[in-house]
Amino acid sequence: MPAKKEAVINLLPQREFEASTAGRILKWALSSFRIIVVLTEMLVMAAFLSRFWLDARNSDLNEQIVQKQTVILSSKEIEERFRLDQKRLLILSELSAISPLSDLIGAIVSYLPTSVTFSSIAIEGDSVDLAGTSGGELGISQFMANLESSKKLSGITLTRVASDTENSLVTNFALKASASK
């Protein structure tokens, strides 16, 4: 039996096809796409490897954020207290700008005996309402006598006198007066 010959099928003939325009375009496209595939694979590998660096950086940034949040939370109470004090100082500066009020408050405080303390002072127009505590009725009567001798207040009336519920040695009181003009 004769030996079988293997059939060789070449779909791209080498000599005649390379010389034609279609052959040159096909050869260029195949070699160019090979380069494009290699470059794309290199880009994908670079993106994959850069992921590790980006993950480490993300973790570091998250830790920094947590640390800064802790610092902010620890200073929150101080900041709130500071803002409250600023509001109080603004109110005080506005009230001090009105000189008749500051003169009136200064006069009231100057007549205050040592046993009397204020819990509130309210001034609306010409009306002055005072509330406070004293060690006894003697301090309250001395305070009223001092205010009556003043030329800045008139019509001083005692509106409330009561013993303190927590401490029987302390007497709560309220006064109402009119500012003299």
Secondary structure, 3 states (H helix, E strand, C coil): CCCCCCCCCCCCCHHHHHHCHHHHHHHHHHHHHHHHHHHHHHHHHHHHHHHHHHHHHHHHHHHHHHHHHHHHHHCHHHHHHHHHHHHHHHHHHHHHHCHHHHHHHHHHHHCCCCCEEEEEEEEECCEEEEEEEECCHHHHHHHHHHHHHCCCEEEEEEEEEEECCCCCCCEEEEEEEEECC
